Amino acid sequence: MTSNNKMPQFPESYWREFPLPSFEKLKEHTSVDVAIVGGGITGITAGYLLIKEGLKVAILDAGNILTGTTGHTTAKLTAQHGLIYDELINHFGVEKAKLYYEAESSAINFISNKVKEKGIDCDFSEEQAFIYATSDKYAKKIETEMDAYQKLGINGSLVDGIPFDIKTKATIVMNNQAQFHPVKYMKKLLEDFIEAGGIVYEKTTATDIGENDHPVVITRDGHRVNCKHVIVASHFPFVDMMGFYFARMYVSRSYVLGVKSKMDYPGGMYYSADEPTRSLRYTPFNDEKLILVGGEGHKTGQGIDMMKHYEALEGFAEEVLGINEFPYRWSAQDLVTLDKVPYIGPITSTNQNILVATGFRKWGMTNGTFAAMLLKDIITEKENRYRELFDPSRFQADPSIKQIISINTDVAGHLISGKLEVAPKEPRDLENDEGAVVMVNGKRAGAYRDKEGKLHLVDTTCTHMGCETHWNDAERTWDCPCHGSRYTYDGEVLNGPTKRPLRKVDLD
């Protein structure tokens, strides 16, 4: 039984309450060695590392730094990315699967060392990470995963259950993992970046990259950033360069509750193997523990009423933990590649000076940190044994062919079905704080009447590739089911791959 009266009316991430400095937008042409597009964990960490190498670096963010994916994470620092290692062995072989584990572990070690070296107060703590199964099907998968751990030399084991009232049939633990407050941590790296001469531009939307002798980042306002290298760390690449990223990834949303529990949280990080997934971990909160309850992943713009996902998590939290207070809820958007390994490196084989980091599959704290480390080595021309595994131009025959057909068949289905949908409502039917697809002058449109009664009308056709967006009542957004673009209720871009807002519609 859920307790709807406890749920916050609007989504808000706990991490985003931590104060950050603000920066001016770019107002003129400029030149740097490296332009980084995206001010999240990848962009800021890469900037920090590159400026230490003596390069001139600028970070451009379309909004405000650390308010995108990094500001909406669960902030686990773990190489336990679900039941992934048996799958990686089957697709890549033992050696490359081991490289993946070592890459993720190197990111944890990097963060741990920075916290100690700089004395960063970011609620860092070492934790064990657990995956548990409640069904026979996934219990067998956990046993198979344990075999993979042993082949790869992963420090883990099978254990008996977890310290919650959840009947498990198998549980695997990975030792020496961690958790932290991502914004507190990143603020220190950002301060060091600025102190060393790094530049940050906020509210500066990059829309294209021109190519002459060197790349040129072009902003929406027409300003140009001349550089030797570009890092595209904008979650979904804002340029494609014939890399066909929109066809080689799908976009998934997941949800997080921040609750204060009736039980004393025992420590550790927990993740369910069964669907729908459930994730548990805590963070210090006003001398207490705020428990982060996550899960309910689905493709962006698809599925049930989005508020139902929050309600399902609330029901789980009430049953397993008991909710005293429910101060936060938020959601995240993640990109999944064909083979579940991120794309990190040159955006295409013919564009070596334009680098990309994307497809982190909900594990952005380690993948994003590792990406920054790898990109720094590529730009400074240092050898890196992980480069081939994460190369965006790789293509594994299995599972890539099956996945690319599945992803794009799904896109085609939504493209067609959206165009055929007939809206039953008209704008006058909407109550305050209600959004829906409506009919305006015989045509499909998107409408939201805000709390003050003002009506906002947009064309629901996604400006990326023409799919029809769906109303997301839980977030008050328009979400595209084809490639995951998201817009505010009045049509402004929230998430790519789109670069242009929805067209406004005139009621008259």
Salt bridges, closest charged atoms under 4 A:
GLU24 OE1 - LYS27 NZ 3.39
ASP33 OD1 - LYS228 NZ 3.58
GLU53 OE2 - LYS376 NZ 3.96
GLU53 OE2 - LYS382 NZ 3.24
GLU87 OE1 - LYS340 NZ 3.16
GLU102 OE1 - ARG385 NH2 2.86
GLU104 OE1 - HIS81 NE2 3.85
GLU117 OE1 - LYS114 NZ 3.50
GLU117 OE2 - LYS118 NZ 3.93
ASP123 OD2 - LYS184 NZ 3.29
ASP136 OD1 - LYS169 NZ 3.11
ASP192 OD2 - LYS118 NZ 2.68
ASP192 OD1 - LYS188 NZ 3.33
ASP221 OD2 - LYS25 NZ 3.05
GLU288 OE2 - LYS260 NZ 2.92
GLU296 OE2 - ARG278 NH1 2.91
GLU296 OE1 - HIS309 ND1 2.79
GLU311 OE1 - LYS308 NZ 3.88
GLU318 OE1 - LYS6 NZ 3.67
GLU325 OE2 - LYS260 NZ 3.24
ASP339 OD1 - ARG394 NH2 2.85
ASP377 OD1 - LYS376 NZ 3.05
GLU388 OE2 - LYS96 NZ 3.25
ASP410 OD2 - LYS299 NZ 3.50
ASP410 OD1 - HIS414 NE2 3.64
GLU421 OE1 - ARG444 NH2 2.73
GLU426 OE1 - ARG428 NH1 2.58
ASP433 OD2 - ARG476 NH2 2.61
GLU434 OE2 - LYS425 NZ 2.52
ASP450 OD2 - HIS456 NE2 2.99
ASP459 OD2 - ARG503 NH2 3.11
GLU468 OE2 - LYS419 NZ 2.65
GLU468 OE1 - ARG444 NH1 2.88
ASP479 OD1 - ARG486 NE 3.17
GLU492 OE2 - LYS504 NZ 3.83
